[in-house]
Amino acid sequence: MIPLTLDEIAHVTGGTPHGGGTAHGGGPAVTGPVVTDSREVAAGALFVAIAGERSDGHDFAATAYAGGAVAVLGSRPVDGPCVVVDDVVGALTELAAYVRGEVDPLVIGLTGSVGKTTTKDLLAQILEREGPTVATARSYNNEIGLPLTVLRADRETRYLVLEMGAGNPGDITHLARVARPHFGLVLNVGPAHVLTLGGLEGVAKAKSELVRALPPAADGGVALLNADDGALPRWPPPRPPRWCSTGRAGTRRSARPA
């Protein structure tokens, strides 16, 4: 992550600094990772305290400080430097969107009903030979995992590979707003989350959100589709990216869906 002071984090997230932020000095600076698990804290980290059904991250603030965290992002003050916000996950999203605007990697977003994690791992292994690469850890592809991945990027990052999952309509649109991908890879459309997405047609529509979020071709937007998947619709986004459909029949490229 790029270094940010406590006051800068408060400004970006609309929160209030406590226990360290000052109007002029900015408070302690976060120079390490942003994490939601106190066991993953490293020196200079920002610990994000999320209150869940089974545990409350605020209860682990002391452990996070002991592990090297310089600040906590939470919904209530804790005993140490922190930023207090109304919505912790929303604040995490805003912080990631800000950092994404401060760095300039080539961003690859990928989605699909199956194969996302394997494809992401293979892409990351290839790209890291070319330059500093940040990729989604494991299958952290939701509204918490994707911001955490983006926040791992810094100004030296050349490639950012982001897995995007969808359990409900609008999920990928939300993730793409944070990630601002240049490349959108849609692997396939299958019977995953059909109950919440509205059948196979709803799944296809959800995956199309990634394509619709891409910049136009003139600004570097590229959509990569699996031509062998008959369930993929012919999506006409309002500002078409460049299309690249690959499959056993070969590769087809055009400014519009084939």
KENU-952850 format. One record per residue (C-alpha): residue in one letter; x negated, y negated, z negated. Coordinates in steps of 0.05 Angstrom, whole numbers. Layout:
# KENU-952850
<code:a	px:X	py:Y	pz:Z> .
...
This chain:
# KENU-952850
<code:m	px:0	py:0	pz:0> .
<code:i	px:-22	py:-71	pz:11> .
<code:p	px:-39	py:-107	pz:-55> .
<code:l	px:20	py:-144	pz:-85> .
<code:t	px:26	py:-181	pz:-150> .
<code:l	px:84	py:-171	pz:-198> .
<code:d	px:113	py:-239	pz:-179> .
<code:e	px:108	py:-222	pz:-105> .
<code:i	px:145	py:-157	pz:-117> .
<code:a	px:198	py:-194	pz:-156> .
<code:h	px:206	py:-245	pz:-100> .
<code:v	px:214	py:-191	pz:-47> .
<code:t	px:263	py:-149	pz:-87> .
<code:g	px:302	py:-206	pz:-118> .
<code:g	px:282	py:-181	pz:-187> .
<code:t	px:257	py:-213	pz:-250> .
<code:p	px:185	py:-201	pz:-275> .
<code:h	px:175	py:-183	pz:-348> .
<code:g	px:113	py:-172	pz:-390> .
<code:g	px:61	py:-196	pz:-342> .
<code:g	px:87	py:-240	pz:-286> .
<code:t	px:73	py:-314	pz:-289> .
<code:a	px:97	py:-371	pz:-247> .
<code:h	px:26	py:-388	pz:-225> .
<code:g	px:-19	py:-327	pz:-236> .
<code:g	px:28	py:-276	pz:-205> .
<code:g	px:17	py:-224	pz:-258> .
<code:p	px:-19	py:-157	pz:-249> .
<code:a	px:-30	py:-133	pz:-178> .
<code:v	px:-7	py:-66	pz:-152> .
<code:t	px:-64	py:-37	pz:-111> .
<code:g	px:-47	py:37	pz:-115> .
<code:p	px:10	py:81	pz:-93> .
<code:v	px:84	py:71	pz:-105> .
<code:v	px:113	py:133	pz:-138> .
<code:t	px:178	py:157	pz:-170> .
<code:d	px:145	py:215	pz:-207> .
<code:s	px:102	py:197	pz:-267> .
<code:r	px:59	py:258	pz:-253> .
<code:e	px:37	py:227	pz:-187> .
<code:v	px:14	py:161	pz:-217> .
<code:a	px:-56	py:138	pz:-200> .
<code:a	px:-96	py:76	pz:-218> .
<code:g	px:-62	py:12	pz:-196> .
<code:a	px:5	py:46	pz:-182> .
<code:l	px:75	py:19	pz:-183> .
<code:f	px:122	py:68	pz:-219> .
<code:v	px:194	py:65	pz:-194> .
<code:a	px:240	py:84	pz:-250> .
<code:i	px:303	py:115	pz:-221> .
<code:a	px:359	py:137	pz:-267> .
<code:g	px:387	py:203	pz:-242> .
<code:e	px:438	py:253	pz:-266> .
<code:r	px:388	py:296	pz:-302> .
<code:s	px:333	py:247	pz:-322> .
<code:d	px:319	py:173	pz:-327> .
<code:g	px:254	py:148	pz:-300> .
<code:h	px:252	py:92	pz:-351> .
<code:d	px:239	py:146	pz:-404> .
<code:f	px:173	py:161	pz:-370> .
<code:a	px:147	py:90	pz:-365> .
<code:a	px:97	py:100	pz:-422> .
<code:t	px:70	py:162	pz:-387> .
<code:a	px:63	py:123	pz:-323> .
<code:y	px:25	py:66	pz:-357> .
<code:a	px:-21	py:117	pz:-390> .
<code:g	px:-35	py:147	pz:-322> .
<code:g	px:-57	py:81	pz:-293> .
<code:a	px:7	py:47	pz:-269> .
<code:v	px:2	py:-28	pz:-273> .
<code:a	px:76	py:-42	pz:-268> .
<code:v	px:145	py:-10	pz:-267> .
<code:l	px:203	py:-26	pz:-220> .
<code:g	px:268	py:-11	pz:-258> .
<code:s	px:338	py:-32	pz:-276> .
<code:r	px:320	py:-52	pz:-348> .
<code:p	px:258	py:-78	pz:-383> .
<code:v	px:207	py:-29	pz:-410> .
<code:d	px:148	py:-38	pz:-456> .
<code:g	px:98	py:-64	pz:-405> .
<code:p	px:93	py:-104	pz:-341> .
<code:c	px:155	py:-92	pz:-299> .
<code:v	px:204	py:-120	pz:-249> .
<code:v	px:278	py:-113	pz:-266> .
<code:v	px:329	py:-107	pz:-210> .
<code:d	px:403	py:-90	pz:-205> .
<code:d	px:393	py:-33	pz:-155> .
<code:v	px:327	py:4	pz:-159> .
<code:v	px:334	py:44	pz:-95> .
<code:g	px:357	py:-18	pz:-58> .
<code:a	px:296	py:-56	pz:-85> .
<code:l	px:251	py:1	pz:-62> .
<code:t	px:281	py:-6	pz:7> .
<code:e	px:269	py:-81	pz:10> .
<code:l	px:198	py:-73	pz:-14> .
<code:a	px:184	py:-21	pz:40> .
<code:a	px:216	py:-65	pz:94> .
<code:y	px:171	py:-123	pz:72> .
<code:v	px:108	py:-81	pz:74> .
<code:r	px:128	py:-54	pz:142> .
<code:g	px:130	py:-126	pz:167> .
<code:e	px:60	py:-139	pz:139> .
<code:v	px:26	py:-80	pz:173> .
<code:d	px:23	py:-62	pz:247> .
<code:p	px:18	py:13	pz:260> .
<code:l	px:49	py:51	pz:317> .
<code:v	px:112	py:79	pz:285> .
<code:i	px:141	py:146	pz:307> .
<code:g	px:209	py:165	pz:279> .
<code:l	px:234	py:236	pz:289> .
<code:t	px:299	py:271	pz:273> .
<code:g	px:335	py:335	pz:290> .
<code:s	px:376	py:389	pz:258> .
<code:v	px:316	py:436	pz:251> .
<code:g	px:241	py:431	pz:260> .
<code:k	px:231	py:360	pz:234> .
<code:t	px:179	py:376	pz:181> .
<code:t	px:138	py:423	pz:225> .
<code:t	px:137	py:374	pz:282> .
<code:k	px:119	py:316	pz:236> .
<code:d	px:61	py:356	pz:207> .
<code:l	px:35	py:375	pz:276> .
<code:l	px:39	py:303	pz:301> .
<code:a	px:2	py:278	pz:239> .
<code:q	px:-54	py:328	pz:249> .
<code:i	px:-63	py:306	pz:320> .
<code:l	px:-59	py:231	pz:307> .
<code:e	px:-105	py:230	pz:247> .
<code:r	px:-162	py:249	pz:293> .
<code:e	px:-151	py:183	pz:330> .
<code:g	px:-143	py:137	pz:271> .
<code:p	px:-117	py:127	pz:200> .
<code:t	px:-49	py:161	pz:197> .
<code:v	px:6	py:161	pz:145> .
<code:a	px:61	py:214	pz:150> .
<code:t	px:121	py:235	pz:109> .
<code:a	px:101	py:280	pz:51> .
<code:r	px:135	py:348	pz:52> .
<code:s	px:206	py:333	pz:75> .
<code:y	px:217	py:267	pz:40> .
<code:n	px:262	py:239	pz:94> .
<code:n	px:318	py:203	pz:57> .
<code:e	px:331	py:134	pz:29> .
<code:i	px:278	py:144	pz:-25> .
<code:g	px:227	py:186	pz:12> .
<code:l	px:221	py:144	pz:74> .
<code:p	px:208	py:78	pz:37> .
<code:l	px:156	py:113	pz:-6> .
<code:t	px:121	py:136	pz:57> .
<code:v	px:123	py:67	pz:89> .
<code:l	px:93	py:38	pz:25> .
<code:r	px:33	py:83	pz:33> .
<code:a	px:13	py:45	pz:96> .
<code:d	px:-37	py:-12	pz:94> .
<code:r	px:-69	py:-58	pz:145> .
<code:e	px:-117	py:-4	pz:167> .
<code:t	px:-61	py:46	pz:184> .
<code:r	px:-58	py:60	pz:258> .
<code:y	px:-2	py:112	pz:260> .
<code:l	px:60	py:120	pz:217> .
<code:v	px:98	py:185	pz:227> .
<code:l	px:166	py:185	pz:194> .
<code:e	px:215	py:242	pz:187> .
<code:m	px:288	py:218	pz:184> .
<code:g	px:345	py:259	pz:156> .
<code:a	px:419	py:246	pz:160> .
<code:g	px:473	py:273	pz:114> .
<code:n	px:523	py:218	pz:130> .
<code:p	px:537	py:170	pz:187> .
<code:g	px:493	py:108	pz:183> .
<code:d	px:436	py:143	pz:146> .
<code:i	px:387	py:140	pz:204> .
<code:t	px:407	py:68	pz:221> .
<code:h	px:389	py:49	pz:149> .
<code:l	px:322	py:85	pz:152> .
<code:a	px:305	py:55	pz:220> .
<code:r	px:319	py:-15	pz:193> .
<code:v	px:262	py:-3	pz:144> .
<code:a	px:215	py:35	pz:191> .
<code:r	px:226	py:-4	pz:256> .
<code:p	px:200	py:54	pz:299> .
<code:h	px:171	py:45	pz:368> .
<code:f	px:179	py:118	pz:388> .
<code:g	px:242	py:159	pz:372> .
<code:l	px:237	py:235	pz:379> .
<code:v	px:303	py:274	pz:375> .
<code:l	px:287	py:348	pz:371> .
<code:n	px:356	py:380	pz:374> .
<code:v	px:428	py:378	pz:352> .
<code:g	px:454	py:436	pz:310> .
<code:p	px:505	py:455	pz:258> .
<code:a	px:473	py:420	pz:199> .
<code:h	px:514	py:373	pz:155> .
<code:v	px:574	py:384	pz:201> .
<code:l	px:622	py:374	pz:143> .
<code:t	px:597	py:305	pz:125> .
<code:l	px:580	py:283	pz:196> .
<code:g	px:644	py:305	pz:230> .
<code:g	px:627	py:368	pz:268> .
<code:l	px:574	py:378	pz:322> .
<code:e	px:595	py:315	pz:358> .
<code:g	px:585	py:276	pz:294> .
<code:v	px:516	py:306	pz:285> .
<code:a	px:497	py:285	pz:356> .
<code:k	px:523	py:215	pz:342> .
<code:a	px:483	py:211	pz:278> .
<code:k	px:419	py:231	pz:314> .
<code:s	px:434	py:179	pz:368> .
<code:e	px:426	py:125	pz:315> .
<code:l	px:350	py:133	pz:321> .
<code:v	px:352	py:120	pz:396> .
<code:r	px:398	py:60	pz:388> .
<code:a	px:351	py:31	pz:336> .
<code:l	px:291	py:30	pz:383> .
<code:p	px:267	py:-35	pz:415> .
<code:p	px:279	py:-43	pz:490> .
<code:a	px:229	py:-14	pz:539> .
<code:a	px:198	py:-82	pz:551> .
<code:d	px:179	py:-85	pz:478> .
<code:g	px:151	py:-14	pz:475> .
<code:g	px:211	py:27	pz:456> .
<code:v	px:206	py:100	pz:478> .
<code:a	px:258	py:155	pz:466> .
<code:l	px:236	py:227	pz:472> .
<code:l	px:292	py:278	pz:480> .
<code:n	px:294	py:354	pz:486> .
<code:a	px:321	py:366	pz:557> .
<code:d	px:334	py:440	pz:539> .
<code:d	px:384	py:422	pz:485> .
<code:g	px:453	py:418	pz:518> .
<code:a	px:483	py:387	pz:456> .
<code:l	px:444	py:323	pz:465> .
<code:p	px:491	py:270	pz:493> .
<code:r	px:474	py:219	pz:545> .
<code:w	px:465	py:160	pz:500> .
<code:p	px:470	py:90	pz:531> .
<code:p	px:442	py:43	pz:477> .
<code:p	px:455	py:-31	pz:489> .
<code:r	px:381	py:-44	pz:502> .
<code:p	px:355	py:20	pz:533> .
<code:p	px:285	py:42	pz:513> .
<code:r	px:242	py:82	pz:562> .
<code:w	px:266	py:154	pz:563> .
<code:c	px:223	py:216	pz:565> .
<code:s	px:262	py:282	pz:568> .
<code:t	px:220	py:345	pz:563> .
<code:g	px:238	py:417	pz:571> .
<code:r	px:224	py:481	pz:610> .
<code:a	px:246	py:446	pz:674> .
<code:g	px:191	py:395	pz:667> .
<code:t	px:187	py:323	pz:645> .
<code:r	px:234	py:269	pz:668> .
<code:r	px:221	py:195	pz:654> .
<code:s	px:269	py:138	pz:669> .
<code:a	px:294	py:73	pz:640> .
<code:r	px:361	py:106	pz:628> .
<code:p	px:384	py:174	pz:605> .
<code:a	px:381	py:226	pz:660> .
